[in-house]
């Protein structure tokens, strides 16, 4: 059903056995997040925290904790939204499926903006300190809003059509923020709010902003959707909830969703930034303290029956992984229309999304050639890296559909084997250096700064992949414990990095030089070797391999090769590719938990506790 507000969603989930209530007192400081993580990990229900210590507002989390529940929430609208996406791929789709025309018409009608003079969100006012002070990880710099929906309008073209609704991190306490007067707004590069902010700065005026929390669940999903220019997120939210989103014009400022639970209204100071963070983020590490824009808060509104929704991010998979899966469900069919020649893209969740993209493209250039090699795939790769948030990818691995039309983009292990059998390290490595990467990725040489590597493979298999380590496999001194991650991929424990930040400590150079001199014949079956701090952990699961390898390496700094060389400014290697995925001094620390909080939550889940059998 199309929910008008969060309250309707909570009631519906509870009636269908997909939400539980917790009456025991729980602190928003670490405890609620610990409970959420455990329930989410088990694929459990949404949970309503009715008794938040020192706070009048209940909290709810794990609303989107499983893909089945996310589909259930939008069960009446998914097919109609998918129809609109299919129209992007095939404008004749409705003529071929006339039964879908009424649903498509209703969906289009729902995308209009329903303007109102007032709404429930403006019934009451409060202060920042009265809001739930959610802290998810021990080293977090203060309390954060983890499901914010930040609404702005373009200063030169105000109104709904040129608005932006984005999920940008908001810090509501801690650091140098003036209590009850200022919040930090952390938005990453390549976000539409940045264009609005730049326009306001050019005009020498503050940018007005409304930070929404709660409201119809469709708003939260729309805030993270990679929509093309010209489609307001609020319009998509209307399509996803099958009803136009009710919006209230707040004086001369941007509109407010009438059914939101909370709204923090204020202005972004054009001349002032303050340190924001640290914050335990979705790559599985803390994002560190950096200067980000400050919002001067005018008013904090809330509805009488307000509920504070939240999520917790950390090493994937987490609840935000479901957002990605749902987005893929909705937008996947449109990829060939947006990116001609590209058949599928997978932003790998286990690697933190932006660090690793897998793609299947076309390789149809010079079909008469006897030996095919990546050509059209490189055109595909450039198109992918020029597309919105995909442009922040660090590693892009792309293969040709013509080599295996049954290849599944989500079968990651099989995808790697397909690529590693065909790749030619002399030819198929394509670097971009000194470019942009994800703001949250600390493997590069500065904030937003790093490199990219495209690995494109096409043609017939060139090698057989090893699955066992030979007894005479040679390792240089200081390197030990080789373990097989998957066929053709070997993890090796290396010595701890002993260099200074952003410096090569020479250890992996030595590793490659000695292996090259050893004439180790078995290297042919190990096209990829990763050097890590704990090879056993790396090889324990595909998830561990993906997380360690791609969140702890920057291609331009950390790619090495046995028998490497540079020719006409192209880098390649004649034997195994080696990735240095050890932790380096400049990287952010991995996330941790508080032992005392863990013990308290354990008691809630013990026999006789209110969460026994749930966590």
Secondary structure, DSSP 8 states (H G I E B T S, - for coil): ---SSHHHHHHHHHHTT-EEEE-S-B-TBTHHHHHHHHHHHTT--EEEE--BTT-SSEEEE-TTSSHHHHHHHTTTTHHHHHHHHHHHH-TTHHHH-GGGHHHHHHHHHHTS-EEES--GGGSEEE-GGGS---B-STT-SS-EESSEEEEEEBTTB-SSTTEEEE--EEE-SSTT--TTTEEEEE--SS-HHHHHHHHHHHHTS-EEEEEEESS-HHHHHHHT----TT--HHHHHHHHHTS--EEEE-TTS-EEETT-SEEEEEEEEEEEEEEE--EE-TTSBEE--EEEEEEEEEEEEE-TT-EEEE----SSSSHHHHHHHHHHHHHGGGHHHHSTTEEEEEE-GGGTSTTEEEEEE---TTTT-SS--SSHHHHHHHHHTTSGGGGG-SEEEEEEGGG-TT--TT-HHHHHHHHHHH--TTTSEEEEEEEE--TT--SSSBTTEEEEEEEEE-SS-------S--TT----TT-EEEEEEETTEEEEE-----S-TT---SHHHHHHHHHHHHT-GGGGG--EEEEES-HHHHHH-HHHHHHHHHHS--HHHHEEETTEEEETTEEEESS-EEEE-S--TTS--B----HHHHHHHHHHHSTTSTTTTT-
